[in-house]
Amino acid sequence: MRSHNGAELRLLVERDGLNVTSAADTWVDLAAPWLGLTVEELVVAGDAACELIAPTRWETEEVHPTLRPGEKGWLTDPALGGIAHLWRAMARRRRHKGKAQLLEALPLMRPRVWSPMETRSRLLVTRAGLPEPLLNAWVRGPDGEEILKGDLTWRRQRTVGEFQGAPHAGLDARGKDSAKRGLAEAAGWRVVEIFKADIFESWRRTELIRRLAIHIGVSLDQISPFDGW
């Protein structure tokens, strides 16, 4: 299929009998200036596209990248295969008007992200200068038993950041979360709950970063300036 809109530059896939642009090419299209997306929004969309291309949610083995996108040799890291698809889609659009934003967003993207607020939580803590956490990593008990998968996990510091969105709001879900948290804390872990307001309200951002920094062992003097600090 070809069209005056540049379909020849895009990978098309069939969905329900229709030809549509691939997840990677759709991500590139989202950077069109008239759509007005920010770099952070492109990172959110890129993380989601990466999970569509190379799903990790139901993996049998927990695999984390050893490199970050943009670092030397990163395209050979199998854990970054989904992001590599996005990079190749971007490279095909040599004259794309949103390419500068894509180039800024791509190094910030990560695999193993299962919700938009996980992306936003990660970006907040790393912009504040905290060490980058593992994403959706198992927290284990003293005998190696699996307790919970932490959205943001600092294993050496035995600290977890858990985003509490709508799926966690019901009484049954809260009960299960509380039980898992109790087991994790009994095993020597600290679990910090993260709510939507902690991301979008200035004073709540400050308090979240302060709590995480104390648990992780980062001096408050080392916090990088960000909106709310």
N, C-alpha and C positions, 0 to 999 in steps of 0.2 A: 504494500500500500504506500502510495506517495501522495503528498499534498503540498499546497503552497505554504502550509504552516510548519514545514520541516519534519514531517513524519519520517523521511528517509534518514534522519540523524538519530532517530529514536528506536529502541528495541520495542517491538509490539508483542504482546502476549494475548492469548485468547481467554476470555472469561465469560462464561454463560453465552457462548456463541458470538461474542463481540470482540473485536480487536481493540485493545486498550494499551496505553503506554505502560512500560514496566515500572516497578516501584522505584528503581534507580533513576530512570528518566523523569518520572513524575517529581522526584525530589529536586532534580535540576530545574524543572519547569517552575517550581515554587519560588525560585529566586528571581523570577521576572520582576523588574522594578515596579510595575504597576500594581502588583499584589501587595507590596509594602511590608513583607515579612521581615522581622529582625533576624540578626544572626542567631540569637538564642532560639527563636522559633524554627529556624532552619536546622539547628542542632536537634531539637525535639523531633522534628519530622524525619531527620536523617537517622536518628537512633531507632525510630519506629520502622523505617524502611529497611534498615539493616537486619532487624529481627524478622521481618517478613522474608527477606532473601535467605538468611542463614539462621533459622530458628534455634534458640538455645533453651527455651522454657521446659521442654520435655526431654532434655539430654540425659543420657545415662552416665556420662562422665563430666565432671565440672572442669571446664577448660577456660583459662583466662589468658588474654594476650600478654606477650612478653615485651612488646613494643607498642608505641603510640602511633597513630596515623601521622605520617609525615616524617617520622624518624627513619634513618637509613635502614633499608631492608624491610620496611614494614609491610610491603606488598606480599612478602613471602610468609608472613605470620598467618597460619591457617585460621586462627581465632578472629582475624580481621578481614576474612573473606567477604563478608557482607559490605563492609565499608569500601573494600577494593572495587566492588561492583559500582558503587556510587562514584568513586574516583574515575573509573573508566567512562562512565556515562558523561561525567563533567568534561573529561578530556576530549570527547567527540564534539563538543560544542565550542569550537574555538572562538567564536564571536559572540558568545552568550553575554548579554548585558549585565546579568547578575553574577558573573563569574567571580568577581572580587569578594562578594559575600560568601559564595560557596567555598572559596579558598580559605576564608576566615573560619567558616563553620566546620569544615571537614576535620581538622586536627582536634577539635573538641568533641567529636563523636566517639561513641564507645559501643561495643557489642554487649550483650547480656542485659539490655535495658528493656523492662517489661511494662513501663507506663510513662506517660509524659512527665508526671510529677517526680518520678525517679530521676529523669534527666535534669529537671530544674533544681532538684535538691543537690545533685552532684555538682552542677555548675556553681551553685551558691557556695558550697564548702570549698571547692578548689579555687574559686576566685578570691575567697577570703584568705587563702594561703595555707589551708589545712592539707595534710597529705592526701593524695588521691586514694579513695577506698577501692576495695574489690567490690564488684557488683553481683548481687544475688548469689552470694557465697554461703555455703553451709556453715552454720555454727554448731559445733559438736560438743558433746559432754565428755566427761573424763574417760569414758570407755570407748570413745569414738562414735557414739550414737548420734544420729542426726536430730537436732532440736528444732531449728528453724533456718530458713534462708534469709539472710539479712540484705535489705535493699542496698545499704551502704555498709561495708564491713571493713573494719580495721583489725585484722587478726592479731598482729603483734601487740596492739594496745587493748585487745579483747573488748572492743566497743562496736556497737551496731547502731545505725540510724535506720529507723523503720517508718516509712511514710504511711500514714493512716488516712486512706481515702474512703470513698463511699463503700467499697466492699467490706471494710472493717467496721462499719458503723453499727451494724445490727447487734443485738444482745448476744446471739449465739457466736458471732464472729469475735466480739470483744472477749467473750469467755475463753475461746480457744487461744486468742492472742495473749491473754493474761496468763494462761497455763504455760504457754511456750516461753513467755518472758520470765516467769518464775523459775522454770528449769534452766534457762540461760543464765540468770543471775545466780542461781545456786551453783552453777559451774564456773562462776567467776567472771561472767560477762556483764557489761553495762549496756542496757538497751535504752536508746533515746528515741522517743516517739516524735515524729515530724508531721505537722498538720499544714493544711493549705495556707493558713494565716501566717505560719512561720516562714513561708516563702514570699508572700505578697505584702505583708505589713512590716514597715521599717523596724519598729521596736522589737517585733517578734523575731525578725532576722537576726538582730543583734544578740538577743538572748539565746537563740539556737546556736549560733556560732560560739558564743561564750561557753555554753554547756559542753559542746563537743570538744572545744579546745582544751578545756580542763580535763575531760576524760581521756583525751588522746595524749595529753602531755605537751601541748603547744602553748608557749607563753603568750599571753594576751598582747604583749609588745610586738609579737611577730605577725599579728593579724594584718593582712593587707587591707587598705581602705576599700570599702564597697558601700553601696547605698544602704545606709542604716547604721554604719559603724563610725 
